[in-house]
Amino acid sequence: MENYSREADIMNLFTTPDVPMTTINSTMAPGGGGQGWGVGRIENNIAVRIVYGIIAMTGILGNFLVCFALSRNATLRTRTSYFIIHLAFADLLTSTWTIPFHLFPDPPGVADNTNGEIVCRLYISKFPLWSTIFASVYSLVNVTLERYFAVVHPIKYKIFFSKKWSAMMMAATWVIGFLSNIYFFWLYDATEGSCEFIGYPSVVSQRIIGVFTFAVVYVIPIAATLFCHHKMIASLKKQFESLRQERREKRATGQKPKKDANAWQLKAAHEIQKTLLVVIITYMICWAPNQFIFFSYNMGAPVDFTQPYYHVSVVFALCNSCLNPFIYVYKNKYFRRGLLESLGFPEGMLTFLNRIGPGSTGMTEGETPTNTLDNNVGAGVSGRSPAHTSTNDSLV
């Protein structure tokens, strides 16, 4: 995902602290020209470093608190929460890697041997940062898929989201992160004590990599998650209507409808779906400027990476890793309460602070949740019997 860093690397790799640089030699960039990979010395500006520092520390603290609350508080611990913990962990690592790569952008010298090659290709190339960001976006896809099957295909859910398959899905995000960036090993080389970007082999290879990266990082994840949310919204509407019809029939026969656990489960599922949709839209907005800039460059557009618009896109992209915790806290009041309980807040303070933000469950007076991030969903779609309701046991 973090393709901006690939251009930013060139500023670090081809300049010294005393020699400013605007663009690298045209022979280094496919297609030649005076624009392309050079990004000047903007990252060494103290104000820019402060911004990166704030983003990094906010992301580290926020995502740590998400992991802490979901793992510590039993009322928040469900199968969905494990996928959210994995997403938060990937974002936490992304924020952590921001510190060495953006707060201290000048890379160390490298030895002209095998060790130097490893440092150049595995560290200075920012391979760890890219891998964690790719893992982060596919962790978001995993969370969405988990919710999709729980809501739309509750019977299949038990098969596809067992402990074994859930663990394999989480591991797959890191495999995708590694394999999607492995080509970059061949774009860097350690020569005479410095790590150099040697460029794409050809214009064709640059176009192919540009399309591949844009598709894997942006188009495919967004298309998949939006499709899942479209299906979830339609399914939940049908299930809500089924419950309403059942209550209308009871009233028509003079029966008093009882409070139904399925109603709460549907409301909880609906609120989780809305929260995750906000997370996905936030990702789309944060990464759109940077991804389209990088894609345009790889397609041959005259992009100048020394200009402020490019660095604004970098800041927007990095912000994505630290925004999710705020979304969880604002959108889900039971997550807010669980977090505050985990931090040891007194009951009076919990009651006051829990009123901040929207009431996320839409519960009626007297209803109590069986689980804050409940995996259960309500009665089946189009007459599916309540016996088919997904129970979706926790991973623990």
N, C-alpha and C positions, 0 to 999 in steps of 0.2 A: 503493500500500500504506500509506503512512504517513499515514493519515487522522487520527491523533491530533493531528498538527501543525495541522490545520485549526481545531480548537477552540482549540488553544494559541495560535494567531495572535491570537485576539481579545483575550487578556490583553495582548499586546504592543501591539496597535493602538489600544486604547481606554483605556489607562491611561498615566499619567505616573509617573516614579520616586517622586514625593512623594504621589501620590493612589492608595491601594490600591483595588482593585475586586474585587467578587465576581461579579456578573453584569451583562451589558449590558442596556440598556433592552429591555423585552419586545417593542417594536415591531420590533426588529432581528432577532429570532429567529422563524421560522415557528411558528405555534402559540402564541406568547406565553408567559406564565408567568415565574416567577422563576428558573427553572433553564435550563440549556442551554449556550450558548457560553462563558460566563465561566469562567475557570480560576484566578482569583486571581493572586497573585504568587509562586507556589511555584517557578517556574523561576528566580527571582532568588535563591533560597536557595543559599548557598555549598556546602552538602553535595550538593544536587541537581546543581549545576554540576560538582562534582568527579566525580560518577558519570557524567555525560554526557561529561566529558573523558576518563575512563578508557575508556569504551566507544568513543569516537571514535578515540583513539590506538591502542587494541588492534585495532580494525577496520582502520585504515590500515596499521599495521605487518604484521599477519597476512596481509591480502589482498595486500599488496605482495610479501611473501615467497612466496606461492603463485604469483603472476605471474612472479616472478624465477626460482624453481626450475623451473617448467614450461617456461619459454622458454629457460633457460640449459642445462639438463641434457638431452642428447640421448636418454637412456634413458627419459625421461618424456614426450617430445614425440610425441604422436599426435593423431589428429583429435579424440578425446575431450578431450584436454588443451586444445585451442584453445577449446572450448566452456566448459571449466572456467575458463580464463584470462578469458574474457569475463564469466563470472559473478563471478569475484573482482574484476575491474575495476569492475563495477557496484556491488558491495558496498564497494569502496574509495572510490568517489565518494560513496556514501551516507554513509559514515563521515566523509568530508571535509566534506560539507554540514552534518553535525551540529554542527560547530564554530561557524560564524557564526549558525546558527539556534537553538542550544540553549545554547551557552556564553556567547553574547552576544545574548540574546533581544530586547533593546530595539532596534527598527528605526530607521533614520535618518529624518530628516524628508524630505519629498518636495516638489518644486517643483510649483506649480499650473499645469503645462503638460504638453505631450506627453511630455517626458522623465520628469516625475513620474509620469505614468500608467504608463509602461513599467516604472519601478522598482517601483511599487506592485504591478502585476499580474504581473510576471515575477520579482521578487526577494522582496519582503516577503510575497507570497502563498505563498512556499516552493515555487513551481512546480518549480525545479530538483531539490529534494529528492524531491518526489513522483515526478517523472519517472524519476529514477534507481532508486527503489525499485520502481516498476512494471517497469522494465527488468530489474531483478535477479530478480524472481519469474519473469518469462518467460524469462530466461536459464536458470533452473533447469529450466523446462519443456523448453527446447531440449536441455539435457544429457540429460534423461530420454528424450526422443524419439530422440536420437542412439543411446543405448544400446538402446532398444527395437527400432529397426530393425536394429542390428548383431546383436542376439541372436535376434530373432523372424523378421525378414525380411532375411537377409543379402544376398540377390540384389538386392532393391530398394534396399538401403543404398547401393550404388555409384551409383545413379541420383539418389537424393534428397539425398545428402550429398557431392556434388561440391564443389569449391572455390567455384563460383558460388553454388550453393544454400545452402551453409553460411554464406557471407558475407551472403546475403539474409536468412537466418533471424536472424542476429545483428542486422542493421539493423532488422528488423521489431520486435524487442523495444523499441527506442527510439521507433519510430513509435507502438507501443501505449502506451508511457509518456507520450508527448506528447499523443496524441489523447484518452486516457482522463482527462486532467486539464484539458483545454483549457476545459471549461465553467467552471472556477474563475476564468477571466479576467473573467467577468461578475458575479462575486460580490464583487469589490473595486473601489474607486474612490478616486482621489486628490482630496481636497477640502480647500481652505484649508490646505495644507501638511501634511496628514496622510493616511495610507492607511487607509481605512475599509472594514470588512466591511459590505456593504449587504444581505446576506442573500439567501435564496432568494426567487424571485418569488412562490411559493405553496407551500402545504403539499403539494400534489400533486407539484410539481417536486422537493421535498425527498424525498418517498417514492421517486420514480423514481430519483433520483441515489443514494439510499441502497441500493436494491436493486442498481443497476448496479455501484456500487463494491464492494459485498460479493461479488457474483458474479465480477467481473473479477479482484479481488485475492485472493479466498480460495477460493470454491467451485469455479470452473472450473479453476484451476491444480492444486488438490489432487485433484479428481476425475480430471483427465487423467493426472497423474503416478502416482496409485495404480492406475489402470487399467493403465497401461504396466508397472508393477512386478508386478502380478498376472500379466500375460501373460508377462513375462520369467521369473518364478519357475517358472511351469508349463513354459515352453519349455526352460529349463535342466535341470529335473528329467527331462524326456523325453530330452534329449541325454545327460545323465549315465547314464541307464538304458540307452540305446543302446550307449554305450561299455562299460558293465559286461557287457551281454549278449554283445558281441563278444569280450570277454576270456574270459568263461565258455566260449564256444564253442571258442576256441583251446585253453584248458586241457583241455577234454573230448577234443580230438583229439590231445593230447600236445604241442601247440605251446606255447612259452614266450612270453607276451605281451611285446611290446617297449614301451619307454616311448614314448608317443604324444604328439606336439605338440598334438593336439586336446585331450588331457586337461589340459594346462597352460592352453590357451586358454580352456577352459570354466571352470576354476578362477579364472582372472584375471577373466573376465567376471562370474562369480558374486560375486566379492569387490567389484568396482566397483559392481555392482547393490546389494549390501548397504550399501556406503558411501553411495551416493546416496539410498537409502531412509532412512538415518539423517538425512541432510541435510533431506529432505522432512518427516519427522516433527518434527524440530527447528523447522522453519518453522511447521508447524501449531501446535505448542505455544506458540512465542513470540508469534505473531500472534493466536491465538484470543481472549485477553481483550480486546485493543484493538478487534479487528474486530467482536466481538459488542457491545461497548459502543457503538461508533459506529453500528452497524446499528440497535441498539435505540433510540438517540437519534433517528435519522432516521425510525423507525417511530412516534415519538411518546412513547416511554418517558421518564419524568422523570429523566434522567441529570444528575448534578451533577458538572461537570468540575473543581470546586474540591476534591474529595475525594481522599484519598491513593490509593484503589483505582484511580482513573483514571491517576494518574501512575506507579503501579507497572506498569500495562499499557503505558505509554509506554516505560519502561525495558526491559521484556521484549521489546517490538517492536524497539527499537534494537539489543538484544543479538544479534538474529538475524544482523545484518550482520558480526559479528566472530566468530561461533562456527564457521563452516564450515572455516577453516584448521585449527582444533584437531581437528575431525572427520577431515579428511584425514590429519593427522599421526598420530592415534591409531589409525585403522582400517586404514591401508595402510602396511606397513613399508617397502615400496619407495619410496613417496613420502617417507617419513622419511629414508631413505638418500639419495635424490636431493637433498632439501633440504639435508642436512648436507654432501653433496659440493659442492653449489653454494656453500655458505658457507665451504668450504675446511677442513673438519674433517679431522684425520689419520685414517688407516685404523683404528688401534686404538680411537679414540674412536667411529668409525662402528660398529664391531662391537659395542661395549658399548651405545651409545644405541639401536641398531637392535633390541635385544631388548626395549625398553620397549613396552608395548602388545601387542595381539593379533597373532599371525602371520597376516597377511592373505591369504596365497595358498594355504595348505594344501598346499604343495609337498612332495613326497617328497625324500629326500636325493639329491643329485646332479642334480636338475632345475634349470635356470636359465631365467629369463624372457627372451623375445626383446624384451619391452618392459614396463615397469612398469605403464602404463595401457593394456595391449594392447587393440586394437579387435577382434582376431580372436576368433571363437567356434569351437566345436568342430563335430563332425559334425552333419549336419542332423537335424531332428526326424523321427521315424517313418520311418527308413530313408533319409532324404536322404543321398546319397553324399558322401564326404569332398571330392569335387571341387567341391561347392557351398559349401564353407566360405568365409566372408567373409574377404578379405584386407585390405580397407579401408585403402588406402595413406594415409600421413600427408598433411597439407595442405602440407608442405614437401618 
